[in-house]
Amino acid sequence: MQRTKDGTIIVSATDLVGYLACDHLSTLELGRVEGKWERPPRRADPTVQFMQDRGDAHEAAHLAKLRGEGRSVIEIQTDELRTPAQLHAAEAATLDAMREG
């Protein structure tokens, strides 16, 4: 969950999954976004890091395989989406890519 520069609160797919697991988590995240409190520091967990690294490696290998087969791959950058305009542009790019197949 994040607040854009114009104050709009953006809820991500991760936030929705978190809500399904624990609706109180959404309350905590909203309070964090509103500046009521900070998220507690995450403890280093080697298992979580291992799983993240494996997921990243799997994704990179799959993209390399697709490219190696001569397939077209479109990557839409989502790292710095902070304004509604940026979010809408990423949404439009995603829909365009889906339409192109």
C-alpha positions as CSV (number, residue, x, y, z in Angstrom):
1,M,0.0,0.0,0.0
2,Q,1.3,3.4,-0.9
3,R,0.2,7.0,-1.1
4,T,1.0,8.9,-4.3
5,K,2.3,12.4,-4.4
6,D,-1.2,13.7,-4.8
7,G,-2.5,11.8,-1.8
8,T,-4.2,8.9,-3.6
9,I,-3.8,5.6,-1.7
10,I,-2.9,2.7,-4.0
11,V,-3.7,-0.8,-3.0
12,S,-1.6,-3.5,-4.6
13,A,-2.3,-7.2,-5.3
14,T,0.0,-8.0,-2.4
15,D,-2.1,-5.8,-0.2
16,L,-5.2,-7.8,-1.2
17,V,-3.6,-11.1,-0.5
18,G,-2.5,-9.8,2.8
19,Y,-6.0,-8.8,3.6
20,L,-7.3,-12.3,2.7
21,A,-4.7,-13.7,5.2
22,C,-5.4,-11.1,7.9
23,D,-7.8,-8.2,7.6
24,H,-6.0,-6.5,10.5
25,L,-2.9,-6.3,8.3
26,S,-4.8,-3.9,6.1
27,T,-5.6,-1.7,9.1
28,L,-1.9,-1.7,10.1
29,E,-0.8,-0.9,6.5
30,L,-3.3,2.0,6.2
31,G,-2.1,3.4,9.5
32,R,1.5,3.2,8.2
33,V,0.6,5.0,4.9
34,E,-1.3,7.7,6.9
35,G,1.8,8.3,9.0
36,K,0.3,7.0,12.3
37,W,3.1,4.5,12.8
38,E,6.0,2.9,11.1
39,R,6.3,-0.7,9.9
40,P,8.4,-2.7,12.4
41,P,11.8,-3.7,11.0
42,R,11.9,-7.0,9.3
43,R,14.3,-9.5,10.8
44,A,16.7,-11.1,8.4
45,D,15.3,-14.4,7.4
46,P,17.6,-16.5,5.2
47,T,14.7,-18.7,4.1
48,V,12.8,-15.7,2.8
49,Q,15.9,-14.4,1.0
50,F,16.5,-17.8,-0.5
51,M,13.0,-18.0,-1.8
52,Q,13.2,-14.5,-3.3
53,D,16.5,-15.3,-5.0
54,R,15.1,-18.6,-6.4
55,G,12.0,-16.7,-7.7
56,D,14.2,-14.1,-9.3
57,A,16.4,-16.7,-10.9
58,H,13.4,-18.7,-12.2
59,E,11.9,-15.6,-13.8
60,A,15.2,-14.6,-15.4
61,A,15.7,-18.1,-16.8
62,H,12.2,-18.3,-18.1
63,L,12.6,-14.9,-19.9
64,A,15.9,-16.0,-21.3
65,K,14.2,-19.2,-22.6
66,L,11.4,-17.3,-24.3
67,R,13.9,-14.9,-25.9
68,G,16.1,-17.9,-26.9
69,E,13.1,-19.4,-28.7
70,G,12.8,-16.1,-30.6
71,R,9.6,-15.0,-28.8
72,S,8.8,-11.4,-28.2
73,V,9.0,-10.4,-24.6
74,I,7.7,-7.1,-23.3
75,E,8.9,-5.9,-19.8
76,I,6.9,-3.1,-18.2
77,Q,8.9,-1.3,-15.5
78,T,6.9,-1.0,-12.2
79,D,9.7,0.0,-9.8
80,E,8.9,3.7,-9.5
81,L,5.2,4.2,-9.9
82,R,4.4,7.1,-7.6
83,T,1.7,9.1,-9.3
84,P,-1.7,8.2,-10.8
85,A,-0.4,9.2,-14.2
86,Q,2.5,6.8,-13.9
87,L,0.1,4.0,-12.8
88,H,-2.3,4.7,-15.6
89,A,0.6,4.6,-18.1
90,A,1.8,1.3,-16.8
91,E,-1.8,0.0,-16.9
92,A,-2.2,1.1,-20.5
93,A,1.2,-0.5,-21.5
94,T,0.0,-3.7,-19.9
95,L,-3.3,-3.7,-21.7
96,D,-1.6,-2.9,-25.0
97,A,0.9,-5.8,-24.5
98,M,-2.0,-8.2,-23.7
99,R,-3.9,-7.1,-26.8
100,E,-0.8,-7.7,-29.0
101,G,-0.6,-11.2,-27.6
